[in-house]
Amino acid sequence: MTTSLILNVIGPDRPGLVNAIADRASAAGANWLESRLANLAGQFAGIIHLQVPDEHADALTQALQAMETQGLRIAVTRAQSAAADPAARALQLDLVGQDHPGIVREISHVLFSRGISIDELATECVEGSMSGGTLFRATARLHVPASVSTESLRETLESLADDLMVDVELDSPSGA
């Protein structure tokens, strides 16, 4: 039997961090299934999903948490399988507009109020080549209940986009 571990990792970025985590995972016989890793404001930040033999899960957890002496904080959570709604569907939301506070809050409120889960969210601020200002971009993969119509959601998001002065697109995920 195996145990799924989810690692939340943060610390000052430097070469070799991923290698150090991978070495400890490999020593415990773990399989690195998926991850999202980034340098954010000089900090290494990541989420990693490992699958490890049950008998090595505790030792791996301790080995990872011992990395705190190197300035790396690693929180380890044992994952539980969630039952997926077979009638739900995936949609992708793309948004771009002048950066200002509140964009994520407003969009996430609309999604939450309709029971929509955000499976993945990537955001960034970039310098606008034509506008001279900072543009905010977001891409989200959504898990939408069958009870929520795509057209109704699109209309609500487009109305909110007008208020926020951003452009939104709602489509099937890329590659789907």
C-alpha positions as CSV (number, residue, x, y, z in Angstrom):
1,M,0.0,0.0,0.0
2,T,1.0,3.6,-0.6
3,T,0.4,6.9,1.0
4,S,-0.1,10.2,-0.9
5,L,1.7,13.1,0.6
6,I,1.1,16.8,-0.3
7,L,4.1,19.0,0.5
8,N,3.8,22.8,0.9
9,V,7.3,24.2,0.5
10,I,8.6,27.7,1.1
11,G,12.0,29.3,1.7
12,P,14.7,31.5,0.3
13,D,15.4,30.4,-3.3
14,R,18.8,29.0,-4.2
15,P,20.2,26.3,-6.5
16,G,19.7,22.7,-5.4
17,L,16.4,22.9,-3.4
18,V,14.4,20.7,-5.8
19,N,17.3,18.2,-5.9
20,A,17.5,18.1,-2.1
21,I,13.7,17.3,-1.8
22,A,14.0,14.8,-4.7
23,D,16.9,13.0,-2.9
24,R,14.9,12.6,0.3
25,A,11.8,11.4,-1.7
26,S,13.9,8.9,-3.7
27,A,15.6,7.6,-0.6
28,A,12.2,6.7,0.8
29,G,11.1,5.0,-2.4
30,A,8.6,7.8,-3.2
31,N,7.3,8.6,-6.6
32,W,7.1,12.3,-7.5
33,L,3.6,12.5,-9.2
34,E,3.0,16.2,-9.8
35,S,4.1,19.6,-8.6
36,R,3.8,23.4,-9.0
37,L,7.1,25.2,-8.2
38,A,8.0,28.8,-8.6
39,N,10.2,31.7,-7.5
40,L,7.9,34.3,-6.1
41,A,9.6,37.5,-4.9
42,G,12.9,35.7,-4.2
43,Q,11.2,32.9,-2.3
44,F,11.0,29.3,-3.5
45,A,7.4,28.2,-3.2
46,G,5.9,24.9,-4.2
47,I,3.3,22.2,-3.9
48,I,4.4,18.7,-4.5
49,H,2.4,15.4,-4.6
50,L,4.4,12.3,-3.7
51,Q,3.3,8.7,-3.4
52,V,5.4,6.8,-0.9
53,P,5.2,3.2,0.5
54,D,3.2,3.3,3.7
55,E,6.1,2.0,5.8
56,H,8.3,4.9,4.7
57,A,5.8,7.8,5.0
58,D,6.7,8.8,8.5
59,A,10.4,8.7,7.9
60,L,10.1,10.7,4.8
61,T,7.9,13.3,6.6
62,Q,10.6,13.6,9.3
63,A,13.4,13.9,6.7
64,L,11.6,16.6,4.8
65,Q,10.7,18.6,8.0
66,A,14.4,18.4,9.1
67,M,15.2,20.6,6.1
68,E,14.0,23.5,8.2
69,T,17.6,23.8,9.5
70,Q,18.4,24.8,5.9
71,G,15.8,27.6,5.9
72,L,13.2,25.6,4.0
73,R,9.8,25.1,5.6
74,I,7.9,22.0,4.5
75,A,4.4,21.2,5.7
76,V,3.4,17.6,4.9
77,T,-0.2,16.6,4.6
78,R,-1.5,13.0,4.0
79,A,-3.9,13.3,1.1
80,Q,-7.4,11.8,1.2
81,S,-9.1,10.9,-2.1
82,A,-12.1,13.1,-2.7
83,A,-15.1,11.8,-4.6
84,A,-15.4,13.5,-7.9
85,D,-18.8,14.7,-9.2
86,P,-19.2,12.7,-12.4
87,A,-21.7,15.3,-13.8
88,A,-19.4,18.2,-13.2
89,R,-17.4,19.6,-16.1
90,A,-14.1,21.5,-16.5
91,L,-14.0,25.0,-17.9
92,Q,-11.1,27.4,-18.4
93,L,-11.3,31.1,-17.4
94,D,-8.8,33.5,-18.9
95,L,-8.8,37.1,-17.7
96,V,-6.6,40.2,-18.6
97,G,-6.9,43.8,-17.7
98,Q,-5.3,46.8,-15.9
99,D,-4.1,45.6,-12.5
100,H,-5.9,46.9,-9.4
101,P,-6.9,45.4,-6.0
102,G,-9.9,43.2,-5.8
103,I,-9.9,41.3,-9.1
104,V,-9.3,37.9,-7.7
105,R,-11.7,38.6,-4.8
106,E,-14.6,39.6,-7.1
107,I,-14.1,36.7,-9.6
108,S,-13.7,34.1,-6.8
109,H,-16.8,35.4,-5.1
110,V,-18.9,34.8,-8.3
111,L,-17.5,31.3,-8.6
112,F,-18.0,30.4,-4.9
113,S,-21.6,31.7,-4.9
114,R,-22.3,29.1,-7.7
115,G,-20.6,26.2,-6.1
116,I,-17.7,26.3,-8.6
117,S,-14.3,25.0,-7.4
118,I,-11.1,26.5,-8.7
119,D,-8.9,23.5,-9.5
120,E,-5.9,25.6,-10.6
121,L,-5.2,29.3,-10.7
122,A,-2.2,31.0,-12.2
123,T,-1.8,34.8,-12.0
124,E,0.8,37.3,-13.0
125,C,1.4,41.0,-13.4
126,V,3.2,42.2,-16.6
127,E,4.1,45.5,-18.0
128,G,1.6,46.5,-20.7
129,S,3.4,47.3,-24.0
130,M,0.8,49.6,-25.3
131,S,-0.9,51.0,-22.2
132,G,2.2,51.7,-20.2
133,G,0.5,50.3,-17.1
134,T,0.6,47.0,-15.3
135,L,-1.6,44.3,-16.7
136,F,-3.0,41.5,-14.5
137,R,-3.5,38.1,-16.2
138,A,-5.2,35.1,-14.7
139,T,-5.9,31.6,-16.0
140,A,-8.1,29.3,-13.9
141,R,-9.2,25.7,-14.4
142,L,-12.7,25.4,-13.0
143,H,-14.7,22.5,-11.8
144,V,-18.3,23.4,-12.6
145,P,-21.4,21.6,-11.2
146,A,-23.9,20.3,-13.8
147,S,-26.5,22.6,-12.2
148,V,-24.6,25.7,-13.4
149,S,-25.2,26.7,-17.1
150,T,-22.1,27.7,-19.0
151,E,-24.0,30.5,-20.7
152,S,-25.4,31.9,-17.4
153,L,-21.9,31.8,-15.9
154,R,-20.4,33.5,-19.0
155,E,-23.0,36.3,-18.8
156,T,-22.4,36.9,-15.1
157,L,-18.6,37.0,-15.6
158,E,-18.9,39.3,-18.6
159,S,-21.0,41.7,-16.6
160,L,-18.5,41.6,-13.8
161,A,-15.7,42.1,-16.3
162,D,-17.3,45.3,-17.4
163,D,-17.4,46.6,-13.8
164,L,-13.8,45.5,-13.2
165,M,-12.6,46.8,-16.6
166,V,-11.1,43.5,-17.6
167,D,-11.6,41.0,-20.5
168,V,-12.7,37.5,-19.7
169,E,-13.0,34.3,-21.8
170,L,-14.7,31.1,-20.6
171,D,-14.1,28.0,-22.7
172,S,-13.3,24.3,-22.5
173,P,-9.8,23.7,-21.2
174,S,-6.9,23.7,-23.6
175,G,-6.4,20.2,-25.0
176,A,-9.8,19.0,-23.9
